[in-house]
C-alpha cells in the first residue's frame, strides 16, 4: 500500500499533526509527507490513501490574502510564534486542490483550528473534503479537527491524538484494501 500526506502550515501546528499521522501510517504502508506547494501530479498517481490537512483561516482553507496576514501574528507583542518557511507567500492546499487530477483512492482530511465551537471557527476540512470527492476520492472516515489555543499552540494531547488517528487510518485502509501486514 502507498499513501501520501499533504499539508499546509503557518506556524508548525498543522505540520506537526501531519508528521505524527505520517509516522503512524508508516506502520501500515509506504507513506510520504509533502507540503502542498511541493506536490506534483506523479506524487498521487497510483496511491491507495491520501490524507490532506490545512489550518483553518477565516472559516475555511487558507487563501493568499489570509496567508499574507500570518506574519502579523508573529509580530504581536509577546508572541513566540515562528512562521514556517514561505508560508505567507507559497501556494497552499486550496491552490493544489485546483490542479489535482481525478484519482480513485481512499482519502481522509484534517484541519487545525481554534478550540471553540465550529460555528465560530469554521473548518478547513469541509472544503478539502468536498474538493477531494469532486476528484474521485472516497472518504474513509469523518474529518478530524486538531485544536489550538488562542496563542496558536496545539492543545495538550493533540499530537498524541493525531498519532492515534493516523494509526486508525492505516488499519482501516488495510482492511478496506484487504492488505495484510
C-alpha positions, 0 to 999 in steps of 0.5 A: 500500500502507498499513501501520501500526506499533504499539508499546509502550515503557518506556524508548525501546528498543522505540520506537526499533526501531519508528521505524527499521522505520517509516522503512524501510517508508516506502520501500515504502508509506504507513506510520504509527507509533502507540503502542498506547494511541493506536490506534483501530479506523479506524487498521487498517481497510483496511491491507495490513501491520501490524507490532506490537512490545512489550518483553518483561516477565516472559516475555511482553507487558507487563501493568499490574502489570509496567508499574507496576514500570518506574519502579523501574528508573529509580530504581536507583542509577546508572541513566540510564534515562528512562521514556517518557511514561505508560508505567507507567500507559497501556494497552499492546499486550496491552490493544489486542490485546483490542479489535482487530477481525478484519482480513485483512492481512499482519502481522509482530511484534517484541519487545525483550528481554534478550540471553540465551537465550529460555528465560530471557527469554521473548518478547513476540512469541509472544503478539502473534503468536498474538493477531494470527492469532486476528484474521485476520492472516497472518504474513509472516515469523518474529518478530524479537527486538531485544536489550538489555543488562542496563542496558536499552540496545539492543545495538550494531547493533540499530537498524541491524538493525531498519532492515534488517528493516523494509526486508525487510518492505516488499519482501516485502509488495510482492511478496506484494501484487504492488505495484510501486514 
